[in-house]
Structures are given as C-alpha cells and as structure tokens.
C-alpha cells in the first residue's frame, strides 16, 4: 500500500490515516488503526522532544530524554510500509531519513571501507549517521547475510547511544530474525537491543491489500515461450525508442551482460541477473539508473536453484522500493513460482509485490532514484 495523494506535513499520523482511508477508499482495519495510535504517540513524543530540547539548550547543558522507536512487524501486504511512510511524511523534522534496509546496509559497508583508516570504522559510521539523521526509518528489516549480522549489534548500540530514533518494519518479530543463519549467536545481542529499545507493534494477519487491489496488466508474461518473448521484444522496442548497440552494462565495479539497452530501460536474462555473484549493490545501482527493467526467463524456483531464488527476492525488493517498472516472462504466475516451502514469508512477499507491480496504481508511481551513499 502506498500513499499517493494526501499531504501530511502539517498533520499527525492519526488524522493522516483517517483522511487517506476516505480519499482512497481503504477499508477500516483494526490492526492498522492500533498501529497508527502508537505511531501518533511517537510523533507527539518527537514534537515534544524537539520543543524541550530547544528550551533546555537555551537555558542549560541538560537535555531531555530521547524518545524510543518502534518495530512494526506482520504479514505480507498488511500495510507496514504504507503506515511508516505516512508517519515519515507527518514528522516535521529536517534530520530524518527513510530507506530500505538492504540499501542502508550497502551504504554502511561502503562507508566502513572508506573509514578503514580510523581506529574504529563502525563508530565513525555511527557518528556520520547521527550528524545527518535524528529519526531513521528502515523498511523491510530482514537479515540473511552473515556480514550484516556480525556488525548490526554494535551498530544499533552505537546509534541508540547517540540518540538516533529508529522506526523499522519487518515481516518477522525480532526473535525470528536470522533463524538458521551462520553464527547466529553473534546476532543475538542485536535482537536483545531491538527488544529492549524498540516497542514491538504486531500488525496481525488480515487482508493482503496488494492482492485486493491487484489488477494485472499484460507485463508479466506466462509461459516463458517464444510467443511471450516476441511480445516482450515489441514492448521493449516501443519503450526504448532509441536502442543502444550494447551487449554489456557497465556497473561501478564490473560489467553485466544485457539483452537490450535504452536510455531509460534495460533488459536482462534471469540467469545473468540472478546468477553469478551479484548482490544488492548491483540491484541498487540498476534501480537507481533505470525506471524500467525487463527480465526474461524467470523459472520455477526450488531447492536446486535456491541461491538464484534468494537473489531474485533481493532484486524485487529493490525494484519495488524504487518504483521501477518490471516487464517479465516467467514459467508461472507470481504465486506459483516458488516450489520450496522453506522460502516462507520471502516467497509470499515477493509474489505479493510482483502482483502489485502489475497494477495501474503502481505503474503510475514516479521512479524513485536514490544514490547509494551515506548522506
């Protein structure tokens, strides 16, 4: 769910939610309404904190207590991102940032490399974040990378010590993060911090609003056969207008093969984009540069191609968060692509997002190009 009409810069989350429900015809939802009350409380605390801090700093060296943040979690399509984005719009702070968790961690790793000559690069990164950001909103908090797991406990502790307020969304409660991950014991302190410093808000099961609002366009072509590829070729030619004579795309650190390249669109084969050694940083760079991505040959995904399935999940998360339009040929419809029941919420989220990405409402959203750097 996405807010596309109501301006919320001068109202609180409670009024914003009531207004947007009327404007967009959203059905009343008790779990969302309960979450909005908690977001409204945090919003009010942040306004009070800002006022008190200005008063304290004008009279003494004292400073008021920093408000705590929130951890929103619940099933796929329950409107967690929608609610967080509404809160973000309502908050009249200059030092605020909303970013997808994957992109945030790419920036953290990049900045740590840049600060390698410092005594403690991670603390230098925390200092940089604190200088630019009082309220940090992280969407889709989800750990599946050992490198992320090993630094998050110290990073979260450093951010909380510096007074950064965190609002995050996740499909999982804190205790279910990184459940079978390598050296999970190294991540347990991060879970403890999340539980100690953030109030958990469970948006319980209910309607998947992306599925309810689904109105598929003819952009997800099934099956992946000659007829579908001919149709996609025609779409790419019409959209690209001036196609470039190129078989590779230059990314920051390497080349990647393409089937087609235009000024604002690029066409990949699934085996190329989701195979090999590609990670979120590649997908972030592509999403930043191209408003439209074509992807051919999406297969059924199970245990025999689990690594490709995981990269595909990363890819869709990144494209979705940047409002990138997706045209694809696939072996089956989104809800039938995953054969491995162990994929769980990842598969459900990806299928739900693929469905929403074919709706007119999603296709009308402007491309969100975001640079991959710590600001």
N, C-alpha and C positions, 0 to 999 in steps of 0.2 A: 504494500500500500504506500502511496506517495501523495504528499500534499502538493497541489499544483496551483491553487487559486488564492487561498486566504493569506493576507499579510498579517504576521503575528508580532511585529516588532514592538507594539505598544500594548499588548495584552498578555495575560498569563496563560499557561497551558490549559487550565480548566475552561476558560472562555474560548480559547482557540479550538479545543476539541469539540465543544458544543456547536460552534459555528461551522466547522468543517464537516461535521456529521450532517448538518442541514444542507449545506451547499452541495455536497457530493452524494447525498442520499445514502450515507453509511448507516447500516442497521445498528441499533443500540447494542452494546457489548459490555456486559458487567465486568469482565476481567480487564478490558481496556480502560473502562471508567475508573476502576480501582487503581490501576497503574497511573492514570493521569492525576489522581489525587496525590499520589506520592511524588510525582514529578512537579506538581504545583507546589507542594510543600518545599521541595528542594529549591525550586525557583524563588520562592519567597525568602528562604534562608539566604540564598545568594544575594538577593537585593538588600536584605538587612545587613549582611556581612559587608557589602560594599559601602553602605552608608556608615556603619560603625567604624570600619577601618579608616575611612577618610576623617572621621571625628577623632579617633584615637591618635592617628598620625599627626593631626594638627595640634594636639594637646600634650602628648606624652610619647614615650617609646613603647608603650603597651600596644598589643594588637589583639583583636577578638579571635575567638576560636574559629578555625576554618571548618565550614560545613563538610559533612561526609557525602560520599557519592552513592550511586545506585547501580545495581546489577540486574538488568531486565533479562529474564530468560523464559523460554516457552517454545511451543511447537512451530513448525514451518508455516509461514503465511499468517501469523497471528497479529501482525501489525507492529512488531517491536521497532523496526527501523522507522516506520511511519510516526510512532509516538516520540522516538528520540529526535527525529528531525523537527517535529513540532516544538519540542522543548528548546532545541537549539535556536530556532527562529525567534522564540519568545524572549530569550535571555539577552538583555541589553548590555552585554559585556563586549569589550573590544578584544580582550585576550581570551578567545575561545576558539576551539577547533573541532571539526567533525571529520573523521577519516575512517576508512575501512581498516580493520585490524591487520590484514595482510600487508597493505601499503605502509602502515605505521611501522611494522617490523622490518620491512625492506629499508625504510629510512633509518631506523635505529642501527641496523647492521652497517649500512653505508657510513653513517656518521661516526660509529665506533672505529671504523677503518681510518677515517680522516683524523681522528683524535688519538691515533695509535702511539704518538709520542708523549702523550700525557701520562701522569702517574697512574690514573685510573680512568680509562676512556669511558666506561659506563657512567661514572659520576659526572664526567664532563658533558655527556649527552643529556643526563637529567638536568643539569644546570641550564643547558641551552633550551630544553623544553619549558622549564619553569619561567625563563625570561620572556617567552613569547606566549605562553598558554597558562591561564588560570583554570579553565574548565576544558577538559579533554573528553570528547565523545568518540568512543571506539565501537564501530559496528561489526557484528559477526565475530565476537571473541571466540576463537577456536584454535587449539594447539594440536598440530600434527607434525611439528618439526622439532627435533632434538635441540638444535641451536637456539630456537626461540625459548624452549622450555628451560634451558640452562641459565638464561640471563634474566628471565622475567621476574623471579623472586626479588633479586637485588634492584632491578629497575623499578618495580612497583613500590618497593620500600622507599627508594630514593625519591620518587615522585610524591608519595604521601608525606614524607618528611619535609618536603619543600612546599607543601600546601597546594599541590595540584589536585583539583577535584575531578573524579573520574565517573563518567556515566558510560556504561557499556551494555551491549545487547549480545545475547548468545542463545543458541538452541539447547544449551546444556546448563544444568546447575554447576556451581564450582566443583563439587566433589566428583562430577562425571567428566571433567576436562582431562584430556590426555590419558584415557583409562588404561590402555595397554602399551603406552609409549615406552621407548627405550630409556632406562634410568629415570623412571617416573618419580622415584624418591627425591630427585633433585628439584622436581616441580612442586612437591607438597608444600614447601614454605610459601609459594605464590598462592596456592589455594587457601592456605590459612590467612594470608593477608587480605585476599578478596572477601573472605567470610567475616573477618574482623572489622574491616574498614568500610565495606560497602553493604548497604541494606539490600537484601535479595527480594526481588519482586517477581513472582511467578505469574505469567500470563497464561493461564491454564488452557487446556485443549478446547477447541471450538472450531468455527468455520475458518478455512483457508481462504482469505479474501482474494488472493491472486487467482485461485481456481474459480471462485464465484464470479469474478469479473472477466474471466477468460473469454476471449472472442478471437479465435485463432485466425491469423492472416495466412496467406499462402507463402510463408517464408521458411517454414520447417517442412522440407520435402521428404516424403516417405513413399516407397523404399529408396534406398541409395542405388538407383539403377541408371541406365543410360538416359532414360526419359527425364528423370529428375535433374541430372547433371546438365542436360541440354536446357532445361528451364532455368537453372541457376546461372548458366553461362549467359543467357539472354538478359537476366536481371542484372548481372554484373556489368555487361556491356552497356546497358541503358544507364546505369548509375555512374559508372566510372567516366563515361563520355570520352575523356582523353586517357586511354590506357597507356601505361608506360611499358617500354620494351625492357623488362627486367625479369629475371628468374630468381633473384635473391633480394632480401630486405636487409639493410644494414641496421643492426641494433647497436647499443652502446659498446658492447664488448665482442660481438660476433655477428655472423651472417645467418639468416634463416631462409630456406627455400620457400618461394611463393608460386602459386599458380596464376595469379593475376595481381596487378598493382595499379591503382589510380591515385588521383590527388587526395581523395578522402575515403578510399576503400581499399581493402586488401583481402586476398583470397589465399587460404591455407588448406592443406590436406591434414586431416586429423592425425595421421601417423607422424607427420612432421612436427606439428604444433604441440601435440600432447605426448609425443615420444621423446627419445633422446634425454638430454639433461636440462630441459627448460624448467624454469621456476617462476614464481610470482613476479619477479622483477622484469622478466621478459614480457609477461602478460600486461603488466602495468604500463610499460613503455608503448606497447601496441595500442592499448586502450587510450592512452594519452594522445597518440598521434592520429588515430583513425576513428571517425564516427561510425563507420560500418565495417563489419568483419564478415567474410564469407568463409564457411568451414564445410568441407566435403568429406564424406566417408566416415561419419560417426558410427561406430559399431555397437553391437550389444556388449555390455561390459560385465565381466565376472572375475573370478579368481585368477584366470590366466592372463588378464591384462589389468591387474589392479593398480599398477603404477600409472598407467595411462588414464585410468578412471579417476585417480586422485588428482592428476594434473588437469583433467577436464573440469573437475569440481572447482579447482582454483581459477581456471580460465573463466568459467561462467560467473563466479563471484565477482571477479574484477570487471568483466564486461558489464554486468548488471549495475554495479556501483557507479560506473562512469556513463551509464545510459547509452552504451554502444548498441547499435542495431545489429542483429545477427540473422543471417540467412544461412541455411544449412541443409545438407542431405544426410539422412540417417537411416539406419536399419530398422528403427521402430520409433513410435511416438515417445515423448519425454518420459512418461510414467512407466514405459516398458523397457527402457534402455538398460537398467541395472538388473543383472541376474543374481548378483551376490547379496544375500540378505544381510551380511555383515556390514554393508555400506550404511545401513540405518538412516539417521537423520541427514547425512550428507546427500544421499541419493534422493530423499524426499525434497530437500531444499533445492537441489539442482533441477529436479523435474518441475517443481513449482515455479522456479524462476524462469526456466525455459518457456513454460506456458505463458507467464506474464509478459515475457519479452516479445510474444507474438500479438499482443493486444494493441488496439489502436491507442489506448491511453499511454502505454509505454512508448510506442513509436513516436508519439507527439512530444515526448520529453526532450529538452535540449541536451546535446552532448556535454558531459562534464569532464573537460580536460584538466587534469591535475598533474603538476610537476612532481617528480619523485625526488624530493629533497626536504630536509628538515627546515621548517620556517619558524 
